[in-house]
Amino acid sequence: MPESLEVRYALSAAPPHLRDAATTYVLDPSKGYLLNHKGTNGVSCIVVRSDWQWPERPFRDDIAWPVC
């Protein structure tokens, strides 16, 4: 997912009045979640991906949801 889209999607989980001052993290598949923007209001937002339950099901990179 492009970084700018990931940030907008993550922030969509927060109420509009909290978005500008929220902390956001983006996923680097090789490193994990990285700080994108350090906020000031104590709210942190990420986009969560589905996990995989090996060996029953493979990882699905097409399922994601925003969380704050």
C-alpha positions as CSV (number, residue, x, y, z in Angstrom):
1,M,0.0,0.0,0.0
2,P,1.5,3.4,-0.9
3,E,2.6,5.3,2.3
4,S,0.3,8.3,1.7
5,L,-2.7,6.0,1.4
6,E,-1.7,4.0,4.4
7,V,-1.5,7.2,6.5
8,R,-4.9,8.5,5.3
9,Y,-6.5,5.1,5.9
10,A,-5.0,4.8,9.4
11,L,-6.2,8.2,10.4
12,S,-9.7,7.4,9.1
13,A,-10.2,5.3,12.3
14,A,-9.8,8.5,14.5
15,P,-12.6,11.1,15.0
16,P,-11.9,14.0,12.7
17,H,-11.0,16.4,15.5
18,L,-8.2,14.1,16.6
19,R,-6.6,13.3,13.3
20,D,-4.2,16.3,12.8
21,A,-2.4,15.7,16.1
22,A,-2.4,11.9,16.0
23,T,0.7,9.7,15.8
24,T,0.9,7.5,12.7
25,Y,2.9,4.3,12.0
26,V,3.4,2.7,8.6
27,L,4.4,-0.9,7.9
28,D,7.8,-1.7,6.3
29,P,7.4,-5.5,5.6
30,S,11.1,-6.0,6.3
31,K,11.3,-4.0,9.6
32,G,7.8,-3.9,11.0
33,Y,5.9,-0.7,11.9
34,L,7.8,2.5,11.7
35,L,7.0,5.9,13.1
36,N,5.6,8.1,10.3
37,H,4.5,11.2,12.3
38,K,4.8,11.9,16.0
39,G,1.6,13.4,17.2
40,T,0.8,15.4,20.3
41,N,-2.6,14.2,21.6
42,G,-1.8,10.6,22.7
43,V,-3.7,9.0,19.8
44,S,-1.8,6.5,17.7
45,C,-3.1,5.0,14.4
46,I,-2.0,2.1,12.2
47,V,-3.3,-0.1,9.5
48,V,-3.5,-3.7,10.7
49,R,-3.0,-6.5,8.2
50,S,-4.5,-10.0,8.5
51,D,-2.3,-12.5,10.2
52,W,-1.7,-15.9,8.8
53,Q,-2.4,-19.2,10.6
54,W,0.2,-21.5,9.2
55,P,-0.3,-24.1,7.9
56,E,-4.1,-23.8,7.6
57,R,-4.3,-20.6,5.6
58,P,-1.7,-18.5,3.8
59,F,-1.1,-14.8,4.6
60,R,-3.5,-12.5,2.9
61,D,-2.1,-9.1,2.0
62,D,-5.5,-7.9,0.7
63,I,-7.2,-7.6,4.1
64,A,-6.5,-4.6,6.2
65,W,-8.3,-2.3,8.6
66,P,-7.5,1.0,10.4
67,V,-7.0,1.1,14.2
68,C,-6.4,4.0,16.6
